Amino acid sequence: MIWFVLAGAVALIALYLYSLFLRGEIRQLVRTLRWTVGGALVIGAAEEAALVVFLFALGEMLEGVAA
């Protein structure tokens, strides 16, 4: 369980740094994702927070491959 919380905290920091370089609609999406992960960590759903970050990263990777 502690590993999921640690992974979620690292993901929040990474998402914040990632959003500094974004503009427009994608920045709003990353901001929403940060709130989602933070909220999941607060209510004790660290596994779900880790899954959300993983799926977001997978989607970004697939979008990069498709472009």
N, C-alpha and C positions, 0 to 999 in steps of 0.2 A: 504494500500500500504506500509506503513512504517513497518508493521509486516513482509511482505515478504522480504523487504530489510534487516531487522534485522536477519531474519531466514537465508538468503543467506550469510550474513557476518559470522554468527555462523557456518554455514556449511563449509565455506571456511577454517575457523580456525580448525574445526574438521577434515576436509579432509587433511589439512597439517599435523596435528599431527598423523593421521592414516597412512599417507604415510611414516613417519619417520621409521616405523617398518616393512615396506614391502620391498621386493626385486623383481627384474626382471620385468616381463611383467605386473603384477598387479600394480606395482608402476607406470609404464608408463600410465596405464589406469587411475589411480587416479590423476596423474599430468594433463592429458588431461581433466578430469572432473573438476579439479580446474580452469583451463583456461576457460572452457565452462561456468561455473557458474560465474566466475569473469566477463567475457565478457557480459553475459546476464544482470548482475547487472549494468555494465557501460552503456549499451544501454537502460536501463530502463525496461527490461523485467524480473522483479523480480519474477513474478508468474511462468514463465517458468523455471527460475533458481531453485525455490523451487520444482517444479515438477521433474526436472532432478535429484536432490538430493534424493527425495523420491523414485523415480524409481530405482536409484542405490542402495539405502539401501534395498529396497524390493528384488532386484536381489541378493544381498549379503546374505540376510536372506534365500532365497529359495535355494541358492547354499549350504549354511551351512546345511540346512535340508536334501538336496539330498545326501550330502557326508557322 
